[in-house]
Amino acid sequence: VLQDLPEVTPEITQDFLKDHTVYRAHLPGAGVFQCSITGLSFEVKSAVTITYRYATWARLLSEADLEMWVPAGPLFHIEVQPGVMQAVRLPHFICLAEDVNTSLCSIAHFKSGKMTLERPTRLIAFSAVLENPSFSLLGVLWRRLRSTLNSLPMHSLVLIFQQLSAANTTLHLYLIPDDNSVKQAIEKQEMNWNSKFIPKPPPFNPLFFGCIYRVTSTNSVVIMPEAHLPFCYKSPKEQQLFVEIYIRNMAEEIGLIMTDTRNDTVVWRASLRSGDINLPACVSKTLSGAAFMKKHKTELCSRMRQLSTILLHLRDANVINSDEEEEVRGQDTSHRRNQVLLELAKKKGLEAQEQLYQILRMKDPYLIADLE
C-alpha cells in the first residue's frame, strides 16, 4: 500500500563546479516526512535540516558487482546530524504486488569507495525502510538470479517530448524505470533541446529488465532508429535510450502502442491528440508564453508550485541571476514570490516568458493543461 506522508519541499541549490543539484529539507519536528521532488522519506525525532543529492551507481559498481546486483532505485548522498534520524525510506521501483522474493533486496552503503550491504528493516510499496541508519551513500539493490533475470517486475514510466525546433512533429519517446533521478536527467536534457513534455499515463502492468518492447502507431509515422526499445537501467549521467517518432501530417488523433516482443502483449497505449502538440517551428509561437502569462497571471500567482525547481531551471538557462533568484525567494508568501517571478519574467521580455512557460509545461503539466 502506498503511504500518504506529509510532504516537504526542499530548498534547491546548484553546485555548478561538481554538476550536482543539492536538496536541503527543513523538517519542522518529530514525524515522517517525504521529499516532494525525490520521493526520499525521513522519520526523525525532532526538528532537523537534511542535505541530500543524487549520486551515480555507475561510478561505484564494478562489472563484477553488476553481474550480481541490479540497481532498484536511485542512489543518494545524505548528510544529517547524528542521533536525530530514526529511519530513512529509500525509493525503489520493484513491483511488490507481483509476489517477488523480497529476500533478494539489500541496501548498498558506500564508504571510502567500498560497498557494504544491509538488510532493509522492511520493504513497502515504493520504499525500502532502514532504521537507525548511518549515512554517506545509500541506495536499493536487488540480487540477480539467472532464473529470474527477465522475471523481476518493475514500475516504469513512458516519457514523451516534442522537439519544438524540429520539422513538423518530432517526438522523443523514452521507456525508463520509475526513478526520479533518471526522469529529472531526461527533463533537463530535453529542456536543453528546446522540447515540451507531453504527459501520458505509465504502462498498465509491471515491465521487466532485459526485455524488448516495440513501439507502433495506428497512423503512418516514421520511428527511428527502429521501433524496439530495450528496458534497462542507465544511470542519470548516461545518455538515455529513446525512439524518435516523426509525424509528417498530424491527424486529429494518433494512437501509440507498446507491446512486449516476447508474446505481443500490449503493455501501454496512449492517444496523441492535436491539442497535445505545439505548432511546428515554422509557425510563429513567439507570443505563446507571454500571452499565456498575461491571460493567467492571477491563477498562476495562487497556484504555481515547485518554485525552487522553476528557479533552478531559470538559472540553468541564464534567464535570471543569483541576485534575482534571492529577490524572489525573499518574499514572505508563496503568492508574493510567484507574483515577483512573473513580473521579473515580463520585464525581461518575450524570450524569458517563453522559457518560464516551457518550464511550467514540463514541471506542472496538469496546471498548464487546466488553465489552457
C-alpha positions, -999 to 999 in steps of 0.1 A, spaced: 0 0 0 13 34 -9 15 55 22 4 91 21 31 110 40 33 148 48 54 163 21 82 188 25 95 209 -4 133 213 -2 154 242 -10 174 236 -42 208 248 -50 231 240 -79 268 232 -74 279 241 -109 316 230 -103 306 194 -94 275 194 -116 253 185 -86 218 196 -76 217 198 -38 184 195 -19 180 208 17 149 199 36 140 217 68 118 193 89 97 211 114 96 185 142 92 148 150 74 127 124 77 111 90 82 134 60 86 128 23 106 149 -1 82 162 -28 108 160 -55 129 129 -49 104 106 -30 130 101 -3 114 99 32 127 105 67 115 96 102 130 120 127 129 125 165 130 163 163 133 194 140 163 190 117 178 201 84 188 173 60 210 178 29 210 152 1 216 148 -36 216 121 -62 247 101 -68 256 77 -97 256 39 -94 279 36 -125 308 52 -107 307 28 -78 295 -6 -90 322 -27 -107 314 -51 -136 315 -80 -111 290 -62 -89 266 -56 -118 267 -93 -126 253 -100 -91 232 -69 -85 208 -46 -103 200 -11 -91 164 -9 -79 162 28 -72 182 60 -71 215 63 -52 216 91 -26 243 110 -8 227 121 26 240 143 53 223 149 87 234 154 123 238 121 142 211 108 165 181 125 150 172 102 122 151 71 133 146 57 98 152 65 62 129 53 34 148 48 1 127 48 -31 127 16 -52 108 7 -84 103 -31 -78 66 -41 -80 58 -59 -48 22 -66 -59 37 -93 -81 47 -116 -52 85 -112 -57 111 -127 -34 119 -98 -11 148 -115 5 168 -106 -26 166 -69 -16 196 -52 0 206 -16 8 240 -7 -5 261 15 18 293 31 3 321 44 25 355 53 11 345 37 -22 338 3 -5 304 -12 -6 287 -29 24 252 -45 22 225 -42 48 191 -59 50 163 -33 50 142 -33 82 111 -38 60 101 -34 24 69 -14 15 54 -2 -18 80 22 -35 103 23 -4 129 2 15 129 12 52 162 12 71 160 20 108 188 37 128 208 44 96 243 57 93 249 80 63 271 85 33 259 69 0 227 47 2 206 30 -24 185 -1 -30 200 -31 -49 183 -64 -60 202 -97 -62 203 -111 -97 193 -147 -102 198 -162 -136 164 -179 -135 147 -146 -127 167 -122 -149 136 -114 -170 110 -120 -144 116 -92 -119 86 -68 -122 94 -31 -123 73 0 -121 80 21 -152 73 54 -170 68 64 -206 80 99 -212 72 118 -244 87 151 -255 81 172 -286 111 189 -301 98 224 -307 125 234 -331 123 203 -353 104 200 -386 67 192 -385 60 170 -354 91 152 -340 87 133 -307 112 116 -284 97 86 -265 116 71 -235 109 39 -215 125 41 -181 121 26 -146 101 48 -122 133 65 -109 131 103 -103 168 108 -108 166 94 -143 134 112 -151 149 146 -140 180 140 -160 159 134 -191 138 165 -184 170 186 -181 184 172 -214 152 177 -233 148 213 -220 183 220 -234 170 206 -267 140 231 -266 114 203 -260 80 203 -245 68 175 -222 36 157 -232 22 139 -201 8 104 -207 0 75 -183 25 49 -174 23 12 -186 -7 -8 -174 15 -36 -159 50 -40 -145 77 -44 -171 109 -65 -170 146 -56 -174 162 -73 -203 130 -74 -223 124 -56 -256 93 -35 -261 81 -25 -296 65 9 -303 39 12 -331 13 36 -342 -23 34 -355 -13 60 -382 15 64 -406 46 77 -387 83 72 -390 100 56 -360 138 59 -358 163 43 -354 140 14 -350 107 6 -332 123 -15 -305 133 -3 -270 152 -24 -246 140 -19 -210 171 -14 -188 186 8 -161 210 35 -172 225 60 -147 213 96 -148 247 107 -161 244 84 -192 225 92 -224 191 75 -220 177 54 -249 147 68 -268 130 64 -301 123 93 -324 88 95 -338 83 117 -369 47 127 -378 46 143 -412 9 152 -410 -6 154 -376 -41 140 -376 -68 149 -351 -57 118 -330 -29 93 -333 -27 62 -313 7 50 -299 10 14 -287 38 -5 -269 39 -43 -269 61 -70 -253 80 -87 -281 81 -120 -262 43 -125 -265 29 -95 -284 10 -84 -253 1 -47 -253 17 -31 -222 9 6 -229 -14 26 -250 -19 63 -254 -37 88 -277 -18 117 -290 -42 145 -299 -37 176 -319 -42 197 -287 -12 179 -272 11 192 -299 26 227 -303 25 243 -338 56 234 -358 86 257 -356 78 273 -390 47 288 -374 54 317 -351 49 310 -315 68 340 -301 39 353 -281 26 319 -267 45 322 -234 38 359 -230 2 356 -239 -3 327 -215 14 346 -186 -7 377 -192 -40 358 -195 -35 336 -165 -14 358 -142 -40 358 -113 -43 320 -114 -5 315 -116 1 337 -86 -21 315 -65 -15 280 -80 21 279 -92 41 253 -72 77 238 -72 91 273 -72 126 261 -61 128 238 -91 115 265 -115 141 290 -103 168 264 -107 159 258 -143 157 295 -150 192 299 -135 205 270 -157 190 287 -188 206 320 -178 172 337 -176 178 350 -141 209 356 -120 216 348 -83 205 383 -71 172 380 -89 167 345 -75 172 358 -40 148 386 -46 121 361 -55 129 338 -26 130 367 -1 92 374 -4 72 365 26 43 345 10 42 320 -19 16 342 -37 40 372 -35 70 350 -46 50 339 -77 40 374 -84 75 388 -83 88 360 -105 61 367 -131 68 404 -131 105 397 -134 99 375 -165 77 402 -180 105 428 -176 130 405 -193 109 402 -224 92 376 -246 121 351 -246 122 349 -208 84 345 -206 86 317 -232 113 300 -211 92 302 -180 61 289 -199 80 259 -212 95 251 -177 59 252 -163 47 229 -191 74 204 -181 72 206 -143 35 212 -138 18 200 -170 -16 194 -153 -18 230 -141 -10 243 -176 -35 219 -192 -62 230 -167 -55 267 -174 -54 262 -212 
